[in-house]
Amino acid sequence: MSKKQASEHAGSTVVPFYRSGDYFFHKGLAAFQNKHLTRAAKLFERAVKLTETEPVFKIQLAAVLTELAEYERSNKILYGVLEASNDEHPACHFFIANNEVYLGHFFQAEKHVNLYLTHDPEGPFVEDARELAELFEEDPLDEEEKEEESLNNHEKAWVFLTEGKANDAIPLLKKVIEIHPKNWAAQNHLAEALFRTGEVESAFETCDAVLAEDPGNLLALCNATVFYYKLGYQNETAHYVQMLKKIKPIQHDYKIRLLHVLCHLEEYEEVAFRKKDQTLVKESMLLRCFAVADYHNGNRDFAIHLLKEAISAGDSNAPYVLEQVEEEAAHRIFFPLMEQDVDMSMLVDNQPKTPLG
């Protein structure tokens, strides 16, 4: 090869420029110090990817995620560091404690701040950790017991609702909300229980409060729609039904709840349309829901087929519906939302002011 050819060949060679995890880590630190949190997170993620065995990179990434309010993801990384390093990085406990405070898990927060103080009594975060620990000393309630009691009360209340015992559900739900005011599921169940016991105004006020804090809350929208429907407010019902039809939930439980509500509201064509969703798990109550919609959409034979499937799957209400379908008793073929759906007096839609104003 001539000198000229060698020179041309060398000039066309691309020499790769390798950037290590260290490079991205220090770039991330600079971004973090300049308050560019999203960029810092991306740079730390790159550093972690290139140098997976470096715990400091992961801890710094977790710290940025905390700043970005991604508390659960931050904790997942920190727990991973503790597990991989056999608890050799006690600062992780301090960061976990802070994340748990933001998440409202005070029992866990107290546990981890104490672990930090035990394992690193002269560490860089000791003063902050002691201040945090003092807060827990001022409120010595056992958070774990409170959480367990709250979950049990909510579960019992839900059972009471399904059994038509709304009066028994109300005090339990109020206890849950007293501990967790922003437990929207409990608030929505309370609204339903209040409505069923005739406390209509309080039921709507509870709905209104949830929607004021969380405007897109599906269960609150469903409640408001059903309440208007039960009370005979046709215009308001139609308005809320249109809102519900525009919602396409991602979570499976929400998909099911919305289908149940739409069927209860006699929106049978919409139920038939959503029935095409291949991700739906066809549990017994949903099979009955589809059967009721199919019957009213003119698919009597398939409704019978679905009801027989629902009976085989253990749905206790399906035999009655099947009997009504076979007798062509269309006025008795509907979809109640609870095992024991209560009758409500229907008001004409001529009132100047509705419960939600």
matplotlib code that plots the C-alpha trace (Angstrom):
import matplotlib.pyplot as plt

x = [0.0, 1.4, 1.8, -0.9, -3.3, -2.4, -3.1, -6.5, -7.4, -6.5, -8.5, -11.6, -11.4, -14.0, -12.5, -15.4, -15.5, -16.5, -18.2, -18.1, -20.7, -18.4, -18.8, -22.7, -22.7, -20.7, -22.8, -25.9, -24.4, -24.0, -27.5, -28.8, -27.0, -28.5, -32.0, -32.4, -34.0, -35.4, -32.1, -30.2, -32.4, -31.8, -28.0, -28.0, -30.0, -27.4, -24.6, -26.4, -26.9, -23.3, -22.0, -24.7, -22.4, -21.9, -24.3, -23.6, -24.9, -28.2, -28.5, -28.1, -30.7, -33.1, -32.5, -33.4, -36.5, -37.6, -37.3, -39.4, -42.1, -41.5, -41.3, -42.2, -39.7, -37.0, -37.7, -37.5, -33.9, -32.9, -34.2, -32.3, -29.1, -29.6, -30.2, -27.2, -24.8, -25.9, -27.1, -23.7, -25.2, -27.3, -28.1, -30.6, -32.7, -32.8, -33.9, -36.5, -37.9, -38.4, -40.1, -42.4, -43.4, -44.4, -46.4, -48.2, -46.6, -45.5, -44.9, -42.4, -40.9, -40.3, -38.8, -36.3, -35.2, -34.4, -32.5, -30.4, -29.7, -28.7, -26.4, -24.8, -25.0, -22.5, -23.6, -24.2, -27.9, -28.0, -29.4, -32.2, -32.9, -33.2, -35.6, -37.7, -37.6, -38.7, -41.9, -42.8, -42.1, -44.7, -47.3, -46.7, -49.7, -48.9, -49.4, -49.3, -52.2, -54.1, -53.5, -54.7, -57.8, -58.5, -58.3, -60.5, -63.1, -63.2, -63.5, -66.3, -68.1, -67.9, -69.5, -72.3, -72.9, -73.1, -75.6, -77.8, -76.8, -75.8, -76.6, -73.9, -71.4, -71.6, -69.8, -67.0, -66.4, -66.3, -63.6, -61.6, -61.9, -61.0, -57.6, -57.3, -59.4, -58.2, -59.1, -61.4, -62.6, -63.9, -65.4, -67.2, -68.5, -69.7, -71.6, -73.3, -74.2, -75.6, -77.7, -79.1, -80.1, -82.0, -79.3, -79.4, -78.0, -75.0, -74.4, -74.2, -72.0, -69.6, -69.5, -68.9, -66.0, -64.3, -64.7, -63.5, -60.2, -60.0, -62.1, -61.6, -62.4, -64.3, -66.1, -67.4, -68.6, -70.4, -72.0, -73.3, -74.7, -76.5, -77.8, -79.3, -80.7, -82.3, -83.9, -85.3, -83.1, -83.1, -81.2, -78.4, -78.3, -77.8, -75.1, -73.1, -73.7, -72.1, -69.1, -68.9, -69.0, -65.9, -63.9, -61.7, -60.2, -56.9, -57.2, -59.3, -61.3, -62.4, -63.3, -65.6, -67.2, -67.9, -69.5, -71.7, -72.8, -73.5, -75.6, -77.5, -78.2, -79.6, -76.9, -76.9, -75.4, -72.4, -72.0, -72.1, -69.4, -67.1, -67.7, -65.2, -62.3, -60.2, -58.5, -61.6, -61.7, -65.2, -66.1, -69.6, -71.1, -69.7, -71.2, -74.6, -74.0, -73.3, -76.3, -78.7, -77.2, -77.4, -81.0, -82.1, -80.0, -82.1, -79.6, -81.9, -80.2, -76.7, -78.0, -79.3, -75.9, -74.1, -76.5, -75.8, -72.1, -72.7, -74.6, -71.8, -69.4, -71.4, -73.4, -76.4, -78.5, -78.2, -80.9, -83.5, -82.5, -82.5, -86.0, -87.1, -85.4, -87.1, -90.5, -89.7, -90.4, -88.3, -89.4, -87.8, -84.5, -82.1, -78.7, -78.6, -75.3, -75.5, -76.7, -79.7, -80.4, -82.9, -85.9, -85.7, -88.6, -88.3, -88.7, -89.8, -87.2, -88.8, -87.0, -85.2, -82.2, -80.3, -78.4, -75.0, -76.3]
y = [0.0, 3.4, 6.2, 8.1, 5.1, 4.6, 8.2, 8.1, 4.9, 6.3, 9.4, 7.4, 5.3, 6.1, 5.8, 5.1, 7.5, 5.4, 7.3, 5.5, 5.4, 7.9, 10.4, 10.3, 10.3, 13.5, 15.1, 14.0, 15.7, 18.9, 18.8, 18.0, 20.9, 23.2, 21.9, 20.2, 17.2, 15.3, 15.6, 14.5, 11.4, 10.4, 10.9, 8.8, 6.1, 6.0, 5.8, 2.9, 1.1, 1.3, 0.5, -1.6, -2.7, 0.9, 1.5, 5.2, 5.8, 4.0, 5.9, 9.2, 8.2, 7.3, 10.7, 12.5, 10.3, 11.4, 15.1, 14.1, 12.6, 9.1, 7.8, 4.1, 3.8, 5.4, 3.0, 0.0, 1.1, 1.7, -1.6, -3.2, -1.5, -2.7, -6.3, -6.4, -4.8, -6.7, -3.5, -1.8, 1.6, 2.7, 6.1, 4.1, 3.7, 7.5, 8.0, 5.3, 6.9, 10.2, 8.5, 6.6, 9.9, 11.3, 8.1, 8.4, 5.1, 6.5, 3.1, 2.2, 5.6, 5.3, 1.9, 3.0, 6.2, 4.2, 1.7, 4.5, 6.0, 2.5, 1.6, 5.0, 7.0, 9.6, 9.6, 12.7, 12.7, 12.2, 15.6, 15.3, 11.8, 12.7, 15.5, 13.0, 10.5, 13.1, 13.7, 10.0, 10.2, 13.0, 10.8, 7.3, 5.7, 2.4, 3.2, -0.5, -1.3, 1.7, 0.6, -2.9, -1.7, 0.7, -2.0, -4.4, -1.7, -0.9, -4.6, -5.1, -2.0, -3.3, -6.6, -4.8, -2.8, -5.9, -7.4, -4.3, -3.3, 0.3, 1.5, -0.9, 0.3, 4.0, 4.1, 1.8, 4.0, 7.1, 5.6, 4.8, 8.3, 9.8, 8.1, 8.6, 11.6, 11.1, 7.5, 8.1, 4.5, 4.8, 8.2, 6.8, 3.8, 6.2, 8.3, 5.1, 4.0, 7.5, 7.5, 4.0, 5.1, 8.2, 10.8, 12.0, 15.5, 14.1, 11.5, 14.2, 16.4, 13.5, 13.0, 16.7, 16.7, 13.9, 15.4, 18.8, 17.1, 14.5, 15.7, 12.6, 10.1, 7.4, 5.9, 9.3, 10.1, 6.6, 7.4, 10.8, 9.3, 6.5, 8.8, 11.1, 8.1, 6.7, 10.1, 10.6, 13.6, 12.7, 15.6, 15.3, 11.5, 12.0, 14.5, 12.2, 9.2, 11.0, 11.7, 8.0, 6.9, 8.9, 7.2, 4.3, 2.9, 1.1, -0.7, -3.9, -3.3, 0.1, -1.4, -3.9, -1.2, 1.0, -1.9, -2.7, 0.9, 1.3, -1.8, -0.7, 2.6, 0.6, 1.7, -1.7, -0.7, 0.8, -2.4, -4.4, -2.2, -2.5, -6.2, -6.5, -5.7, -8.9, -8.1, -8.5, -11.5, -13.0, -13.5, -14.6, -11.2, -9.8, -12.7, -11.8, -8.1, -9.0, -11.4, -8.6, -6.3, -8.9, -9.7, -6.0, -5.7, -8.5, -11.4, -13.6, -16.9, -15.7, -14.1, -17.5, -19.0, -16.4, -16.9, -20.6, -19.9, -17.4, -20.1, -22.6, -19.9, -19.6, -16.4, -16.7, -14.1, -15.7, -18.4, -15.7, -13.7, -16.8, -17.6, -14.1, -14.3, -17.6, -16.1, -12.9, -10.8, -7.9, -5.4, -7.8, -8.2, -5.6, -5.4, -4.4, -3.0, -4.9, -8.3, -6.6, -3.5, -1.3, 0.4, 4.2, 6.5, 8.1, 11.8, 13.6, 15.7, 19.1, 20.4, 23.7, 22.8, 19.5, 18.1, 19.1, 22.6]
z = [0.0, -1.0, 1.5, -0.3, 0.0, 3.6, 4.3, 2.6, 4.4, 7.8, 7.1, 6.4, 9.6, 12.3, 15.8, 18.3, 21.3, 24.3, 27.2, 30.5, 33.3, 35.1, 32.3, 32.4, 36.2, 36.4, 33.7, 35.7, 38.8, 36.9, 35.6, 39.1, 40.6, 38.0, 38.9, 35.5, 37.1, 34.1, 32.3, 35.4, 35.7, 32.1, 32.5, 35.8, 34.1, 31.4, 34.0, 35.8, 32.5, 31.6, 35.1, 36.7, 39.6, 40.9, 43.8, 44.1, 40.6, 41.6, 44.9, 43.0, 40.5, 43.3, 44.9, 41.6, 41.2, 44.7, 43.5, 40.5, 42.9, 41.6, 45.1, 44.5, 41.6, 43.8, 46.6, 44.2, 43.3, 46.9, 48.1, 45.2, 46.4, 50.0, 48.9, 46.5, 48.9, 52.0, 53.7, 53.2, 52.1, 55.1, 53.4, 51.4, 54.6, 55.0, 51.4, 51.7, 54.9, 53.1, 50.2, 52.6, 54.2, 50.9, 50.2, 53.5, 54.8, 58.2, 59.9, 57.1, 57.3, 61.0, 60.6, 58.0, 59.7, 62.8, 60.7, 59.3, 62.7, 64.0, 61.0, 60.5, 63.7, 62.4, 58.8, 56.7, 57.2, 60.9, 61.9, 59.3, 60.4, 64.0, 63.2, 61.3, 64.1, 66.6, 64.5, 65.0, 68.7, 68.9, 67.2, 68.6, 66.9, 65.3, 61.7, 60.6, 62.9, 61.6, 58.0, 58.8, 60.6, 57.7, 55.1, 57.2, 57.7, 53.9, 53.1, 55.6, 54.3, 50.7, 51.8, 53.6, 50.4, 48.3, 50.8, 50.7, 54.3, 53.5, 57.1, 58.4, 55.8, 56.6, 60.0, 58.7, 55.7, 57.8, 59.9, 56.8, 55.5, 58.9, 58.5, 54.8, 53.6, 50.0, 49.8, 46.8, 46.7, 50.3, 49.5, 46.5, 48.5, 51.2, 48.6, 47.3, 50.9, 51.7, 48.6, 49.4, 52.8, 51.5, 52.4, 48.8, 49.4, 51.4, 48.7, 46.0, 48.2, 48.6, 44.9, 44.4, 46.9, 45.1, 41.7, 42.9, 44.0, 41.2, 38.3, 36.2, 39.0, 37.1, 40.1, 41.2, 37.7, 37.6, 41.0, 39.9, 36.7, 38.6, 41.2, 38.5, 36.7, 39.9, 40.7, 37.2, 36.1, 32.5, 31.1, 33.7, 33.2, 29.5, 30.1, 32.3, 30.1, 27.2, 29.5, 30.5, 26.8, 26.1, 28.8, 27.8, 31.1, 31.0, 34.3, 34.1, 37.2, 35.9, 32.6, 34.4, 36.6, 33.7, 31.7, 34.7, 35.1, 31.4, 31.4, 34.5, 32.7, 29.8, 27.4, 25.8, 22.4, 24.1, 26.2, 23.0, 21.5, 24.5, 24.6, 21.7, 24.0, 23.9, 27.2, 29.3, 31.7, 31.3, 35.0, 35.8, 36.6, 33.4, 31.4, 32.8, 32.0, 28.4, 28.3, 29.4, 26.7, 24.0, 24.8, 24.5, 21.4, 19.8, 20.3, 22.4, 21.6, 22.4, 25.6, 26.7, 25.8, 28.0, 30.9, 30.9, 31.0, 33.9, 35.8, 35.2, 36.5, 39.7, 39.2, 41.6, 39.7, 36.3, 36.7, 37.4, 34.4, 32.2, 33.3, 32.4, 29.0, 28.2, 29.2, 27.1, 30.2, 28.8, 31.6, 34.2, 32.4, 33.7, 35.4, 39.0, 40.3, 43.6, 44.7, 46.4, 44.4, 46.2, 44.6, 44.4, 43.9, 40.4, 40.2, 37.1, 35.4, 35.9, 39.0, 38.6, 40.7, 40.7, 43.7, 42.1, 41.2]

ax = plt.figure().add_subplot(projection="3d")
ax.plot(x, y, z, "-o")
ax.set_aspect("equal")
plt.show()
